[in-house]
Amino acid sequence: MTQAELKLCSLLLREYFGDIVETIGTFLIRSGPQPLRLIAADTGLLLDQVKKALCVLIQHNLVGYQVQKRGLVEYEARCQRVLRILRYPRYIYTAKSLYGDTGELLVEELLLNGHMSMSALVRKVADRLTETMEGMGWKEPTPASLTGKGKRRRSCEEEDGEHQAKKQKQDGESTEPPPDDGIYWQVNIDRFHQHFRDQAIVSAIANRMDQTSSEIVRTMLRMSEVTTSSNAPYTQPLSSNEIFRSLPAGYNIGKQVLDQYLTLLADDPLEFVGKARDSGGGMFTVNLHKALASLATATLESIVEERFGSRCARIFRLLLRKKHLEQKQVEDFAMIPAKEAKDMLYRMLSENLVALQEIPKTPDHAPSRTFYLYTVNVPAAARMLLHRCYKTRGSSVPIPPSQSVANLMERRQYESRENKRLLEKSQRVEAILASLQATGAGDTQLQDIEEMITGPERHQLDTLKRNVNKLDASETQVDETIFVLESFIESTVRRP
């Protein structure tokens, strides 16, 4: 793990779990597997504090343990799992978009608690749904026949009649374990990542071709969710007849039109879709490795254009297409003056976005008898850019230093610290307003409380909110870049 990734892990642990957990987690990331007493001795924390911190980390799947010889237990940090904390909001939003509010709450509770039994999870989500609906004045029962604690006001007779039954129920729960005791559920992060990858591929197809093509590819990916593992280089072959039957209801395209679209996709130079064989009207697959490579390459191109301008991006795309070119060839093909092309090549070379390969004609490597070819090593460039996305500080980077994840998090935390007093005052005023509204206070009284925050303070709060929202959005954008690059690098490593 690089120092940039270590710094980001430390920031994430501190923000989500506090200083003690951050100290233990960072120590394990730095030192590797360690026994309990050595962790306590080296961190200077009390043994009880270390135990509680390890329990939190294990509960959230951020630390694992193994029993070594002679019964010694060693604890080891799961570094990549810690980095996935950055993606928690994206997991929750995806669950909401796919399965609605209930799905959102289920995933959120699992992420907040690490892992839970199904009965405890359903009960917690039911309680939250009941409170939300009653807070909005709704009286309908909660969806999916969930039963929560609720807060409906009852008469004294109802309470007296149910008190004994409720007490007996609670006593029974305290003595008898739930039927799913010992069975715990957690968020399947790999499945979320598979969904992110599929969505990126579908979006790329839509931008390159049209909506119909993207819907066909989406159908193929949906059919392959169960039959294809998340790390496979391509999906299982699907016949055009199977794809036609699986198209969404109401999507009015004929079989002949579908075959034309599949042929068009298979003939596309990017090769997102490949034709496996001709039987059954044609068998087609989605080439996941080439799709990820195209997504990573497009990311590199966009960063080069943003960083160095459109002319540099033209040279970069030219090198990607031609593979190896001499400087004179770059000048001619890109139609850029020699001095300007040379300067652009050297700038990208200094950033490790392009590489220079020497091919000597003689064993002495004399410069006059050596070919100097510029090329783009996409995996190496992707690794470099991925490191810069995690990097906390540095000069002359492909993306602005402020756009690295760690810097964005530090800036957001700094904004909150600098405005701590004002934020606490705002929270107190909001709490007083909520209390008065619950007791039926008049508009005049509520307005007097609202005026406790002056105009300049309210303007400062609005500015702070805008800045924090921008930083949050930037974190999400950088993480999307990280996901594409990591997925491509992993597929390159797995490729035989």
N, C-alpha and C positions, 0 to 999 in steps of 0.2 A: 504494500500500500504506500502510495506517495505521500509526501508531507502535506500536499494540498488536500488530498482525501482525508487524511488524519485530522486536519484542522476542521474540515466540514463536519466530520463525525463528532468532534468535540462540541461544536456549536449546536448541532442537532440534539445531542444528549442533554446539554445544559438547558436548552430552550424547552424541551418536552418533559424532562425528568428532574432537573435541578442540579446543584453543584456536586453533591456527594455521588450520585449516580454517574455524572459526567466524569468525575475523578476516577472512579473504578473502571468505567468503560474505556476511557482513554488509556489508562494504565495497561489494561489487557490487550488493547489494540497494539500498543507499542512493544510490549514485552512478550506476547504470545501466551500459550497455556501456562497457568500458574495455580498453585494450591492456595487454599483459603488463608492460612496463617502468613504466608509470604506476601499475599496481597495486602493484608492488614499492616504488616511490618513495613513494606515499601511505600505505602501511601500515607502512613501515619494516622490512619483512621481507627476508631474503636472496632473491635471484632463484631459487635452487634450491628454497627452501622454498615460494615462490609456485607454482613449476611443479608440485611434488609435490601441493600442496593443490588446484590446478586439475585435476590428473589424477584425484584422488579425487572431486571434485565432478562432473566430466564422466562418470566411470565410473558414478556413481549418478544420472545424468540430472538433476542439480541445477543445472548450468551448461551453457549452449550457447555456441557460438562461430560467428562469421561472418567471412569474408575480405572486407575492404573494399577500396577503391581503393588502388592501389600495393602490394597484397599485405599490408596491415596487418590483423592478426587482432585482433578485439575479442571479449571474453568477457562474457556476460550471464547474470545469475542468473535461475533459473526459480522465482519466489517461491511460486506456488501448489504447485509440486512439492515444495518444502521443507516446506510446511505439511502435506503428505500423509504425512510421516514419522510424524506423530502417530497415523495410522491403521494403521501397520504391524502391530501385534498383532491388530487386527481382520481384516486381510487373511489373516493366518496362521491364525487360528481358523476363518475361513470356509472356507479351503481344507481344513482338517482335517475340518470337519463335512460337506463335500461329497464329498471324495475320500480321506479316511482319512489315515493317518500318512504315506504316501508323498507325497500331495499337499501335506500340511503342510510336509514337508522340502523339496520342490521350490520352493515359494513362499518359504520362509524363506531358502534358499540364494540365490535370485535377489535378494531384498531385501537380504541381507547383502553381496552382491557387485555389485549394480547391474545388470549383464548378464553372461551367460556363454554359451559354446557348449554345445550339447546334450550332446556327448560328455563334456565336463568336468563338467557338471551331473549327469548320470546317474552318472558315476563317483563323484562326491562324495557323492551321496545313497546310493548302494549301499554305500559305505564306512561311512556313519553307521548304516544299517540293519543291516549285518553286525555292527558293534561293539555295537549295542544288543541284538541277539538273543543274541550270545555272552556279553554281560555278564549276561543273564538266564538263561543256561544252555541256550539253545535251539540245536539242531543242524541245524534244517531250512534249506534254501537260502533266500536272500533272494527276495521276491516279484518278479514281472514279469521273471524271468530276469536280474536285475541281478547283476553280478559286482563285488565290492569287494575291498579288500586283505585284510580279515579279520585275525584274530589267533590262529588255531588253532595250538596247539603241535604241532610236527612233530619226528620223530626225526632224528638226524644223517644217516641214509642218505637220507631224503627231501630234506633240505636240500642235501646234496652233489649228488644227482642232478638237482635242479632249478636249482641255482645258475647253471650255464652257460646254460640256456635262458632264465632270467629276465634275465641280463645281456644276452643277445642281443636280447631283447624291448625292454629299456630303451634299448639302443643304437639299435634301429630307430625307437622313438618319438622319440628326440632328433633324428633326421635327417629323418624323414618327417612332414609335417604331418598332422593328423587329417583325415578326409574332409569334416568340416563346418567346416574352418578358415575364419575370416572371417564365419561366420554366427552371430549372437548373439541370444539370447532375453532378454526382460525381462518383468516382471509387467505385465499389462494392467489398469491401475488403473481405467480407464473401465468395464470389464466388471464389476469388483468393485462399483463404485458403482451400476451398473445392477441388480446383484443386491440390494444394500442397499435401493435404492428399491423394487424389487418386493416384498421381504420386508416393508417398512413398509406398503405398500398392502395386502398380504394380511392382515397383522395387524390393520390398521384395519377391514377388512371382517369379520374374525372377531369383533372386539369389538362391531361395530355390529349384525351379523346373526347368523350361525352358522357352524359349521365347514364345512358343505357349500357355502355361498356363497363362502367364502374359497378352498376347493379349486377351485371353478369358475374364479374369477379367477386363481388360481395357474396353472391349466392354460392359460388364455388368454395370460398373460404368458410362460409357457414356450414356447408355440407361436410367439410373436412375437419371441423372442430374436434370431433371425437375420434375419427379414424387416423388423424395425423398428429404426431407429437409436436410439442411447441418448438423443439430444436431440430426438426427435420429440415433438410435443404429444399424440399418441394412437397406438395400435397400428393395424396394418392390420386391415380388417374380416375377421371370422371367422364362418362360418355355424354355426348350432346343430348341424348334422350333423357338421361338422369337430370342434367342441368335444366332442361326445358320443363320437366315435371316439378322441379323445386323452385322455379322462379316465383316471386311473391304474387299472391292472388291479386288480380286486377292489372297486372303488368302485361299489357296487350302487345306482344310481339309474337309473330308466327315462328314455327320451327325453322323455316327457310331463312328468315331474317337472323335468328339466333346463330345458325351455322355460318352465315356471312360475318357476323360479329366475331365469332370464335376464330374464324380464319384470319380476320383482320388483326385480332389480338396476337395470334400465333406468329404472324408475319412481321409484327412490329419489331424494330431493331432493339428495343430495350428488353424484349423477351420476358416480360412479366408472366405471360402465359405460353406454355409449350405444348406441342402435340406429341403425345406418347406413341400412339399407333392409330391406324385407320379403322379398326374393327368397331362395330356398334355405332356407326355414324361418326366415328372419331373419338379418341380418348384424349382428354386435355388435363394438364396440371398447371398449378401456379408455382412458378420457380421462385421460392421464397428468398434464396440466397441472392439471385440477381436483382430481385426487387429491393432488398435491403442495400445492396451495393449501389443501385441507382439512387435510392433515397440519400445515402451517405454522400455520394458524389454531388448531388444537387445541393446538399447542405454546404459542402466545401465551396462550390461555385458561388453560392449566395454570399458566403462570408468573404471570399476574395473580392467580389464586386463591391460589397459594402465597405471593405477595408481599403482597397486600392483603386477602385473605379472600374468602369465598364471596359476600358481597353485592356487592363490586366486580366479581367474575367474572360475577354476574348482569347488572350494568349493561353490562359489556363484551360479553357475548353478545347482549344486547338491541340494542346499537348495531351489531353485526355483522349482525343479522337485519333491522333496520329501516333501516340505512344512515345516515339523518340524523334527529336528534331534538333538539328544544329541551330546555332543562333541566326545564321543567314536565312535558313529555311523558315524560322519563326518570323523574321522580318518580312519575308516575301508572302507567306501564307496569310499572316495577320494584316498585311498592308499597313505597317507601322514603321516610321523612320527608324534607322539603325540605332541612333543614340537613345531614343525613347524606349525602344524595345529592349536594348541592353540594360537600361536602368530598371525597367519593370521586372525583367528576369532576375536581376541581382537582388531586388527587394524581396521577391517571393522566395528566392533561394535562401536569403538570410532568415526568413521566417519558417524555413523547412516545409514550405508548401509545394515547392518543386525541388527536384534533385538533379545533380549533374553527374552523368556517368561517363567515365573515360574509357575509350577503346583504343589502345595503342596498336599501331601498325608494326612496330618493331619492339624487341624486348627491352630496349633502353628507356622506353616511355618518354622519348623526347617530345616536347610540346609541338614541334613542327610536324611530327609524324604521329599525332594522336587525334582521334576524333573526340570532340566534346559534345555529348548529346544531353539535351534537357528532357526530363521525363517527370511524371507525377506518380509517386508511390502512394496510392490511395489508402491502403491500410496504415502506413506509417504516418501520413498526414492526418488521418482520422484519430490515431492514438495521440498525436501531438495536440490536436484541437480538443480532444476529450480532457487531456491534462489541463489545458488552459481554461476549460469550463469550470473545473474544480479549483483552479489556482486562486490563491487569495490575493497575491500582489505580484506585479511584474511589469516590466516595461516592454514596449514593442511586441504586442501580442496580437493575434488575428482578430480577437474580439476585445472591446474596451475592458480594462481591468475591473471597472465598476460593474461589468456585466457577468463576472464570475459569481457562482452561487454563494460562496463564503462571504465575499464582499457585500453582496446584496443583503444577506442575513445580518451581517455586522452593522450595516447602515440602518436597517430597519430597527434593530435593537437599540442603536444609538438614538434614533429619533424618539423612541418610546422613553428612554432614560431621560433625555433632555426635557421632555414634556411630562414627566411623571407627576408633578404636583397638579398640573392642569387636568390630566387624565383622572386622577383621584377625585378632584373636585367635581368633574363632570359625572363620574360614577355616583358620587354622593347625591348630587342633584337629581339624577335619574331615579335613584332609589327612593328619594323623598317624594318625587312626583308620582311614582308607581304606588306608593303607600297612600297618598292622598286621593288618587283616582279610585283606589279600591274602597275607600271610606266615603266616596261620593262628594268630594270637595268641589267648591264652586270654581268657575272660570277665573275669577279675580284672584283667588288664592293660588291657583296653579300658575297664573301669569307672574305673580310676585316671586314664586320659587324659581321660575325660568329666568327671571331677571337677575338672579344671583350670579349668573355667568354673563359678564359684560360683553359688549359688542366686539372689542378687540380680541377677547378670549375666544369668543365663538368663531371669529375669523381664523384665529390660530388653530383651533380644533379642526376646522374645515380644511385648512392647508395641510395639517398633519394627516388627516384621513386620506386626502388625495395622494400625498407622498407615499404613505404606507400601501395604498392600493396599487400604485405604480410599481413599487418594489415587489409586491406579491406577484403581480402580473409578469414582471421581468424574471422572477424566480421560476415561474411556470414555463416561460418561453425557453430559458436556458435548460431546464430539465427536459423539455421536449427534444432539444438538440442532443443532450446527453443520452437520451433513450435511443435515438436513431443511431448514433455513433457506437454505443455499446452493443446494440443488437447486431450491427454490421460486423464489428470486431469479433464478437462471439461466433457468428456464423462463419467467419473466415477461419477461426481456430478449429471449429468442428469439421470444416470441409475436408474430405479426404484428398 
